[in-house]
Each structure stands twice: as C-alpha cells, then as structure tokens.
Amino acid sequence: MRNKLTSLILSSALALGGLTTANATVIDDVYWGSYDHSYGDRIGNSSYEVTNMDVVFSGNYLNVRINTNFDASTDPYGIDFGDLFISTNGWNPYGSAPYSSDSAATGEAWEFVFDTSVGNLYGGEFSINNSEDLIDASRYIFRDGQEVQRDSGGDELAGSSVDLSNAGVGGYIEYDILLSSLGEISGDLGLKWGMTCANDTIEGAVATSIPEPATWLLFGTALLGMVRTARKS
C-alpha cells in the first residue's frame, strides 16, 4: 500500500513540477510591423535578419534566445541592440500576420522591458524610444514606429541577465528572465525584439503553463493528506 502511495505521490509531483519546464517554443518571424517602405520583412542586407525566437520555461527562469545575424559591435552605421519587451497579460498586436499596420501607437502595451545596454529588467512606468527617436530619417531608410529601447524610468528588478557573446552571423543573443520578477502571468506571454533601426523586428506569444501559487498550495495540502493516510495504514 505504502509503495503504491509513494509512487502515486512521486508521479503526481513530477507531473505538476513538469509544468514549469517545457520544451522550446519557437516563435517564427512572421511579424513585419508598420512602415516597411515596401521592403517587407527585412529592410537592408542579411546582417539585420532575425530568424526566430526560442522560448523555454526552465525552473525559475524564462529563457529567450533571439536567433539573428545582427551584431552591434560590427554594424557600420552604429545601430545598437534593441531591448526585449515583455507582456504578461497576453499579446495584442494590431491586425493579423504579417501585422503590417502594427506600430507602437496601435499595438501591444508592454509591462516589462529588459534593457540590453544596462543589463537589467524593468517594470512599472517606463518610457520607450521608438526607432525614429534613435535613427536619422534624413539619412537612412528604416522601419519607423517600432518600440526598440527603454528610454528612462521603471522599477529595476534584479536577477535577470543577457548574453551577447554569441552575436553575429548565424548567432544569437540570449536573455534569462527571473520568472518571479514578472509577477502573475495571465494568458499568453508576449515578446518583442529588434535592433534600434527595427530593420527586422520580431513579435509573438507563447502559451504559459506556470502553476499559480494557489495550485501549489492545493497540491501540497493533498500530498500532506496522503502522507498522513499512509502513516495510519
């Protein structure tokens, strides 16, 4: 009896615990965004290509890998890495794929941003620089109206990080976001990234399966009851 109960408890714990760790979800770059100046998905050469995002919930972290050729350290025009924008209450772009009318004015309002240059996650009230705030439109053609970097403000949230060491052709940049910093996630998790010119920018959403605190409490109570029953038998 006890062996069967122990097996049941362990399998139940593993099943629920498994909700916090999932295989990678791939967000393909089907997002164009507004003001593409008839170039479509990417403006400029392949050094600005964003292929997709790999998104993994692993333990206490959300891992987001942006697969892109872009490397700010070698860009001849001084284009910089953009920031990772996060929505915890769903993803609400304007229109449908390829979202060619979606912009900062019409699309998602972001609850969090990881400031790549500073190396910190921010929540609360922060201002955002769009691509046209950072790039000289009299000199360059680029995608206007896209959120690309945190400007100022926000509440600094410790525990998250970014790795830029693999940036470049065929490479990626990688964010590790501490899940507890994001608070309650209701619905899908929205994500956005692009370099500061937004020549190629990616947005999308992943389904979340993170147990709420109440779920863990209920599960723990049930396990405690099962253990007490086992001791009496």
C-alpha positions as a printed Julia matrix, in Angstrom:
233×3 Matrix{Float64}:
  0.0    0.0     0.0
  2.74   2.42    1.02
  4.81   1.65   -2.07
  1.85   2.34   -4.33
  1.06   5.57   -2.47
  4.68   6.69   -2.65
  4.71   6.04   -6.39
  1.48   7.99   -6.8
  2.85  10.95   -4.83
  6.09  11.0    -6.8
  4.38  10.73  -10.18
  1.93  13.48   -9.23
  4.73  15.77   -8.09
  6.69  15.16  -11.26
  3.63  15.8   -13.4
  2.91  19.14  -11.75
  6.57  20.08  -11.5
  6.9   19.39  -15.19
  4.61  22.31  -15.9
  7.44  24.67  -15.03
  9.85  23.15  -17.53
  8.87  22.76  -21.16
 10.48  22.11  -24.5
 11.42  25.15  -26.53
  8.6   27.03  -28.2
  9.74  28.57  -31.47
  8.27  31.93  -32.47
  8.93  32.32  -36.19
  9.46  35.79  -37.61
  6.12  36.34  -39.32
  5.89  39.88  -37.92
  6.72  42.81  -40.22
  5.43  45.85  -38.4
  4.37  49.14  -39.94
  6.28  51.44  -42.29
  8.28  48.8   -44.1
  8.74  51.15  -47.1
  7.79  48.25  -49.4
 10.75  46.12  -48.29
  8.62  43.55  -46.47
 10.0   41.62  -43.53
 13.55  42.98  -43.61
 14.99  46.32  -44.64
 18.65  46.19  -45.62
 21.05  43.29  -46.01
 21.13  39.93  -44.26
 23.13  41.28  -41.3
 19.78  42.58  -39.98
 17.98  39.25  -40.35
 16.02  37.9   -37.38
 15.05  34.27  -37.95
 13.05  33.33  -34.86
 12.93  33.17  -31.08
 13.43  30.06  -28.96
 11.49  30.39  -25.71
 11.87  27.99  -22.77
 10.44  27.98  -19.25
 13.17  26.3   -17.21
 12.94  26.16  -13.45
 12.74  29.71  -12.11
 13.68  31.32  -15.43
 12.28  32.27  -18.78
 14.98  31.78  -21.41
 14.58  33.74  -24.66
 17.07  33.2   -27.48
 16.87  35.63  -30.4
 18.34  33.93  -33.46
 19.7   36.79  -35.55
 22.7   37.74  -37.67
 22.83  41.17  -36.07
 25.84  42.28  -34.06
 26.01  45.86  -32.84
 29.79  45.68  -32.37
 30.33  45.29  -36.14
 27.47  47.37  -37.55
 28.89  50.09  -39.86
 26.03  52.52  -39.17
 26.17  52.47  -35.39
 22.92  50.54  -35.0
 22.59  49.12  -31.49
 20.97  46.08  -29.92
 17.34  46.66  -29.04
 15.66  45.67  -25.79
 13.41  42.71  -25.02
  9.82  43.8   -24.37
  7.52  41.52  -22.38
  3.74  41.45  -21.95
  2.34  39.32  -19.13
 -1.36  39.73  -19.93
 -1.44  38.36  -23.47
 -0.21  39.59  -26.83
 -2.42  42.04  -28.7
 -0.9   43.21  -31.99
 -2.9   45.28  -34.44
 -4.3   43.32  -37.38
 -3.15  39.89  -38.48
  0.05  38.41  -39.91
  2.27  39.92  -41.19
  0.96  42.78  -38.98
  1.99  45.4   -41.49
 -0.06  48.09  -39.71
  1.14  47.32  -36.2
  3.17  50.04  -34.5
  3.93  51.45  -31.08
  0.77  53.53  -31.42
 -1.57  50.71  -32.42
 -0.18  47.51  -30.9
  0.69  45.91  -27.59
  1.39  47.89  -24.41
  4.37  46.26  -22.7
  4.51  45.66  -18.94
  8.23  44.85  -18.73
 11.41  45.57  -20.65
 14.9   44.11  -20.36
 17.29  46.98  -21.05
 20.06  45.26  -23.03
 22.63  48.05  -22.71
 22.15  48.41  -18.95
 21.68  44.68  -18.3
 18.58  45.0   -16.12
 14.9   44.11  -16.23
 12.42  46.94  -15.58
  8.74  47.01  -14.72
  6.35  49.73  -13.64
  6.22  53.03  -15.5
  8.97  53.42  -18.1
  9.22  55.44  -21.31
 10.16  53.88  -24.63
 12.26  55.02  -27.57
 10.82  54.13  -30.96
 13.07  53.55  -33.95
 12.55  57.08  -35.3
 13.72  58.53  -31.96
 17.15  56.98  -32.48
 17.77  56.9   -36.25
 18.14  59.92  -38.55
 15.34  59.62  -41.12
 17.02  62.22  -43.35
 19.95  59.87  -43.89
 18.61  56.32  -43.66
 15.67  54.16  -44.65
 14.48  52.1   -41.7
 11.26  50.78  -40.19
  9.52  53.62  -38.33
  7.16  53.43  -35.38
  8.58  50.38  -33.62
  9.42  50.12  -29.94
 13.13  49.34  -29.73
 14.62  50.53  -26.43
 13.67  51.64  -22.95
 14.22  55.38  -22.67
 14.05  56.03  -18.93
 12.16  55.24  -15.75
 10.77  51.98  -14.46
 11.44  49.85  -11.41
 14.71  47.93  -11.58
 14.21  44.2   -10.99
 17.28  42.16  -10.08
 18.09  38.59  -11.06
 17.8   38.6   -14.88
 20.64  38.71  -17.42
 21.6   38.87  -21.11
 24.42  37.16  -23.03
 25.69  38.92  -26.17
 28.8   36.79  -26.64
 27.26  34.71  -29.45
 26.03  37.66  -31.54
 26.84  37.73  -35.24
 26.17  35.86  -38.46
 24.39  32.61  -37.65
 24.41  33.55  -33.98
 22.02  34.64  -31.27
 21.55  36.78  -28.22
 20.09  35.23  -25.1
 18.04  36.54  -22.17
 17.4   34.8   -18.86
 14.44  36.41  -17.14
 13.68  35.6   -13.49
 10.05  34.49  -13.57
  9.24  35.77  -10.09
 10.07  39.3   -11.28
  7.2   39.14  -13.78
  4.53  38.56  -11.14
  1.29  36.96  -12.26
  1.2   35.91  -15.91
 -2.37  35.86  -17.19
 -2.84  34.29  -20.6
 -0.12  34.12  -23.21
  3.25  35.79  -22.74
  4.01  38.41  -25.41
  7.58  39.11  -26.55
  9.19  41.66  -28.88
 12.75  42.36  -30.02
 14.51  44.3   -32.76
 17.69  46.26  -33.33
 17.36  50.05  -32.89
 16.61  50.65  -36.58
 13.92  47.91  -36.46
 15.03  46.79  -39.93
 13.84  43.37  -38.81
 11.77  43.06  -35.67
 10.05  40.04  -34.2
  6.93  39.76  -32.05
  4.89  36.83  -30.91
  3.46  34.93  -27.98
  3.95  31.68  -26.11
  1.38  29.78  -24.08
  2.28  29.64  -20.4
  1.79  26.72  -18.06
  3.19  28.03  -14.82
  1.23  26.83  -11.76
 -0.37  29.61   -9.73
  0.6   29.76   -6.01
 -2.9   28.54   -5.14
 -2.35  25.46   -7.29
  0.83  24.59   -5.42
 -0.93  25.16   -2.09
 -3.79  22.84   -3.06
 -1.36  20.22   -4.31
  0.72  20.44   -1.13
 -2.36  20.06    1.04
 -3.4   16.97   -0.92
  0.06  15.43   -0.58
  0.07  16.07    3.16
 -3.27  14.3     3.49
 -2.0   11.33    1.51
  1.12  11.07    3.68
 -0.95  11.14    6.88
 -3.19   8.42    5.49
 -0.15   6.3     4.65
  1.22   6.63    8.2
 -2.06   5.44    9.7
 -2.22   2.36    7.47
